């Protein structure tokens, strides 16, 4: 048996009681207490020095899906600049902003951190553009729309199945940072059945949106907007996609014109309008300005033609890769890369493999790819391999690992 250190039982109970007492005394009435966290499966590991939500953070950090954040771009794909934001930085910014707000409002920072770090795990190569292309193939194969928030749940609750609490998974599923609302009020009545129904509805309906079940989930949702709004402007200025003069003066005067001022303004506004309340809210003036700022970002950045010049090539790449992989699965081509890197690896949940159809497995394998791996895989299936001789060793096809080396 492998060696495993166990905490002294009496000390463990004291720490558990201490953690519960701290939350009871320090958190507000409507905060989610760790003791209320519920898991889909009975947990073999009992709580010790970590609360349930703290343990969830660690489980997310140690997933294979989380490790691939490092090479998933945020907005500016195909841009050679090490200072632009990648997903791995974005989720840390969301976590920091949300924990700052949560601390002021006396909410559960462990829950906030877990939701923040897991909320974008479902993003695909080439950001939202890639999401649209993958969604088209999902619809064509009758497995619903592709939604990155639902895909985050797919990875954490099904593909790797790390048995997170309902409160964490719900916050991830409901984070929808594309929809800006003045006020977010939690739906405290959610159960596993309701959560599973919402998951199915999100995949089947492109526009549907649900409120989180906790105030902490609401904080992460608004923090996602706060984190990307100013940072995307900063990145756009960095790569000279926009100029400072193009930012409307009325927005500068209401919220701010640089990332630091925008974050500061929005955090203060949220705290001032949400303290001791049963909801998370912006002021009406800030909510209006935030919506206008978001509209500016879409027009000037996200839908900018210069940013989408290579989109036909990316769409072609998605078509070739999806068709190749689903054909390999349908024909049981065990020489395909998807077998050694996805179907046969130990960390993929066996129950998932038994239940998922080939289109779903293809979707999940592609969604897990980093931008760089996606490019390497495309080259492997399109560009002929060159060899030095036809002996057995040199003629074998090289196999890409799920996370490319180097």
C-alpha positions, 0 to 999 in steps of 0.5 A: 500500500502507498504511504499516506499521511493521516491527520490526528483524528482529534485535531482534525475535528478541532480544525473542522469545528474551527472552520465551521465556527469561522464561517458562521461568525464571519460570513453574512447570513446569505453566504454559502457555508461550506457545510452546506456543500453537496456532492453528486457522489458520496465523497470517500475523502472526509473534510480535514484542514480544507473545507468542501469548497477549498477542496473543490478548488484543489480538485479543479487545479489538478485536472488535466483540463485546467492545465491546458488553460496555459495555451488557450487564448482569450480574444487575440489569437494568432497574435505574437505578443506575450503581454496579451491575456490568455485564459490562464491569466483571465481566470486568475483576474476573475478570482482576484476581483471576485474575492475582493468583492466577496470579502467586502460583502462577507461571502465565502471566498473559497467558493468564489475561488473554485467557481472563478478558476473553473468557469472557462475550462470549456473554452475551445481553440481560437476563443469564441470564434472557434466556439461558433464553428464547433457549435455548427458541427455539434448541431449537424450531429444532433448533440445540441449547441456548443456552449463553453459554460456547459462544456466546463461542466462536461469536463469537470462533471463527466469527462474527468468527473472530479465530484465537485459540489453542486454550488461550484458546478452551478456557479460555473454553469451560470457564469454567462459573462456575455449577458450584462444585467444590473442586478443578479439575485440567486435562485436558492432552490436549486437541486441536482435535478434542476441543475441537470435540467438547466445543463440540458436546456443550455445545450439545446437553446443558444439564448437561454440563461439561468441565475446562479444559486448562490451570491458567490456565483453572482459575484463571479459572474459580474467579476467575469465582466469586470475582468475582461472589459478593461483588460480587452481594451488594454490588449486591443491598445497593446496590439494597436487594434484600437486607439485611446481616442476611439474610446467614447468620452462619456464612458471614460468619464463614467467608468474609466479609460484604462483597465485599473480605473475600470476595475476599481470603479466597477468593484466600488460600485458593486460593493456600495450597491450590494452590501447587506443585500440579498442580491448583487447589483450595479447602480443604474448609471453604472449598469447603463455605462457598462452596457455601452462599454460592452457594445463598444468592445463588441464593435471595436474589438470582438467583431473587428474585421482585422481580428477575423481575417483568418476566420475562413481558415480556422473554420476549415480547420474545424471542419477537417479535424471534426470530420477526421475524428468522428470518422476514425471513431465510427470506423474504430480506427485505433491508429487515430490520435484520439485513442491513445490521447483520449479514449484509452487514458486513465484520467477519462471517466469510464462511465463517460466513455460508456455513455457518450456517443462518437459526436460527443467524444469528438466534441470533447476531445477538440474542446480540450485542445489548446490552440497550439495542439489544434494547429499541430493536429491539423498539420498532422492530418493535412500535411504528408509525413516525410520519412528517411526510410521505410523500416518499421521504426521510421515509417510509424506515424508520430502520435501527438500527446494531448498537451504538446511538449515544449 
